[in-house]
């Protein structure tokens, strides 16, 4: 009897627009149906319409747009799979890089590819400074001073939550002296 009741409750949202009837048979079992049986003890169950959430962004006035969308009419958003790996490929860890103008190219590999549709982006942390908003795993850093620098790459979502981080790297910039 419990199974029948749970099953009936689970299908209620599917039949929200149709009438639902319930009754107790001579054995004391509770029944639900969308077709009215020919019985005197049938009771119609009132079912509230389901809540529908829209993926629309708020209007410029700050209020949400009204929607009449149904779950079937709402387009599916493709969510990228969880990221498995993120590694810095250049510069190599503990590498000495000759860069007289202080320009270094940073590249990394990300598996699977960056989910830009979901609002994910690459963020580079160089010596504690964050460079955000990158859409690919490669960029050029300029005006780096001579010496040792720390580097880390992260993937963040649209709220800034870190989804995956590379191991920290250090590299050494070699520049000619002005003397």
C-alpha positions as CSV (number, residue, x, y, z in Angstrom):
1,X,0.0,0.0,0.0
2,X,2.9,2.4,0.8
3,X,4.4,1.6,-2.6
4,X,1.2,2.5,-4.4
5,X,0.9,5.7,-2.4
6,X,4.5,6.8,-3.2
7,X,4.0,5.9,-6.8
8,X,0.8,7.9,-7.0
9,X,2.5,10.9,-5.4
10,X,5.4,10.7,-7.8
11,X,3.2,11.0,-10.8
12,X,1.1,13.9,-9.5
13,X,3.4,16.6,-11.0
14,X,3.0,14.9,-14.4
15,X,-0.7,15.1,-14.3
16,X,-1.0,18.6,-12.8
17,X,-3.4,19.8,-15.4
18,X,-5.6,16.7,-15.2
19,X,-8.1,15.8,-12.5
20,X,-6.8,13.2,-9.9
21,X,-9.2,11.0,-8.0
22,X,-8.7,8.9,-4.9
23,X,-10.7,6.3,-3.1
24,X,-10.4,3.4,-0.7
25,X,-11.5,0.0,-1.8
26,X,-13.2,-2.7,0.3
27,X,-9.8,-4.1,1.3
28,X,-8.8,-0.7,2.7
29,X,-6.2,0.0,-0.1
30,X,-5.9,3.6,-1.2
31,X,-6.1,4.2,-5.0
32,X,-5.4,7.1,-7.2
33,X,-6.4,7.6,-10.8
34,X,-6.8,10.3,-13.5
35,X,-10.1,8.6,-14.6
36,X,-13.1,9.0,-12.3
37,X,-14.4,5.5,-11.3
38,X,-18.1,4.8,-10.9
39,X,-18.0,4.8,-7.1
40,X,-19.8,6.9,-4.5
41,X,-16.8,7.4,-2.2
42,X,-14.5,9.0,-4.9
43,X,-12.8,12.2,-3.8
44,X,-11.2,14.6,-6.3
45,X,-7.6,15.6,-5.2
46,X,-6.7,19.3,-5.8
47,X,-3.2,19.5,-7.2
48,X,-1.3,22.8,-7.3
49,X,0.4,23.7,-10.6
50,X,4.1,22.9,-10.6
51,X,6.7,25.7,-9.9
52,X,8.5,26.6,-13.1
53,X,11.9,28.3,-12.9
54,X,13.1,30.3,-15.9
55,X,16.7,30.6,-17.0
56,X,16.1,34.2,-18.0
57,X,18.3,36.8,-16.6
58,X,16.8,39.6,-14.5
59,X,15.6,42.7,-16.5
60,X,17.5,46.0,-16.2
61,X,14.9,47.1,-13.6
62,X,16.2,44.2,-11.4
63,X,13.0,42.2,-11.5
64,X,12.7,38.8,-13.0
65,X,10.7,38.5,-16.2
66,X,7.5,36.5,-16.0
67,X,7.5,33.2,-17.7
68,X,5.0,30.7,-19.0
69,X,7.6,28.2,-19.9
70,X,7.1,24.5,-19.2
71,X,9.9,22.2,-18.3
72,X,9.6,20.6,-21.7
73,X,9.9,23.9,-23.5
74,X,13.0,25.1,-21.5
75,X,16.2,24.4,-23.5
76,X,18.7,22.1,-21.9
77,X,22.0,23.7,-20.9
78,X,25.0,21.6,-21.7
79,X,27.1,21.3,-18.6
80,X,30.7,20.3,-19.2
81,X,32.0,17.3,-17.4
82,X,34.2,17.7,-14.4
83,X,37.7,18.7,-15.1
84,X,40.2,15.9,-14.7
85,X,43.5,17.7,-15.1
86,X,45.1,21.1,-15.4
87,X,48.9,21.4,-15.8
88,X,51.2,24.2,-16.7
89,X,53.2,23.3,-19.8
90,X,55.2,26.5,-20.2
91,X,57.4,27.7,-18.6
92,X,58.6,24.5,-17.1
93,X,58.8,24.2,-13.4
94,X,62.1,25.6,-12.0
95,X,63.1,26.7,-15.5
96,X,65.4,29.7,-16.2
97,X,63.9,31.8,-19.0
98,X,65.8,34.4,-20.9
99,X,63.4,37.4,-21.3
100,X,65.3,40.7,-21.7
101,X,62.0,42.5,-22.2
102,X,60.3,40.7,-19.4
103,X,57.8,38.9,-21.6
104,X,56.9,35.3,-20.8
105,X,54.4,33.0,-22.6
106,X,52.3,30.9,-20.2
107,X,50.5,27.8,-21.6
108,X,48.7,24.9,-20.0
109,X,46.6,21.9,-20.8
110,X,43.1,21.3,-19.5
111,X,41.2,18.1,-19.7
112,X,38.3,18.2,-20.8
113,X,38.2,21.5,-22.7
114,X,37.1,24.7,-21.0
115,X,33.3,25.1,-20.5
116,X,32.9,28.6,-21.8
117,X,29.2,28.0,-22.4
118,X,28.8,27.4,-18.7
119,X,30.7,30.6,-17.9
120,X,34.0,29.0,-16.9
121,X,37.2,30.9,-17.4
122,X,41.0,30.6,-16.8
123,X,42.6,32.6,-14.1
124,X,46.4,32.9,-13.7
125,X,48.0,33.7,-10.4
126,X,51.5,35.2,-10.8
127,X,53.3,36.1,-7.6
128,X,49.9,36.4,-5.8
129,X,48.3,38.7,-8.4
130,X,45.3,37.3,-10.2
131,X,44.8,37.7,-14.0
132,X,41.1,36.7,-14.7
133,X,38.9,36.5,-17.7
134,X,41.0,34.3,-20.0
135,X,39.1,32.0,-22.4
136,X,42.0,29.8,-23.3
137,X,45.0,28.1,-21.7
138,X,47.6,30.4,-23.0
139,X,48.6,34.1,-22.5
140,X,51.6,36.4,-22.5
141,X,52.8,38.1,-19.3
142,X,54.7,41.3,-19.8
143,X,57.1,43.4,-17.7
144,X,58.2,40.6,-15.4
145,X,61.2,41.6,-13.4
146,X,64.4,39.6,-13.1
147,X,64.3,36.8,-10.5
148,X,62.1,34.0,-9.3
149,X,58.3,34.0,-9.8
150,X,55.5,31.7,-8.7
151,X,52.8,30.7,-11.1
152,X,49.5,28.8,-10.8
153,X,46.6,28.4,-13.2
154,X,43.0,27.8,-12.1
155,X,39.6,27.3,-13.8
156,X,36.8,29.3,-12.1
157,X,33.1,29.4,-12.7
158,X,30.9,32.5,-13.2
159,X,30.7,33.1,-9.4
160,X,34.5,32.9,-9.0
161,X,34.5,29.4,-7.4
162,X,37.7,27.5,-8.2
163,X,36.8,24.3,-10.0
164,X,40.4,23.0,-10.5
165,X,43.9,24.3,-9.8
166,X,47.3,23.4,-11.3
167,X,50.2,22.6,-9.0
168,X,52.2,25.7,-8.2
169,X,55.2,26.4,-10.4
170,X,58.2,28.5,-10.0
171,X,60.4,29.8,-12.8
172,X,63.3,32.3,-13.1
173,X,63.5,35.3,-15.4
174,X,66.9,36.1,-16.7
175,X,67.4,39.7,-18.0
176,X,70.5,41.5,-19.0
177,X,71.8,44.1,-16.7
178,X,71.6,47.8,-17.5
179,X,75.2,48.2,-16.4
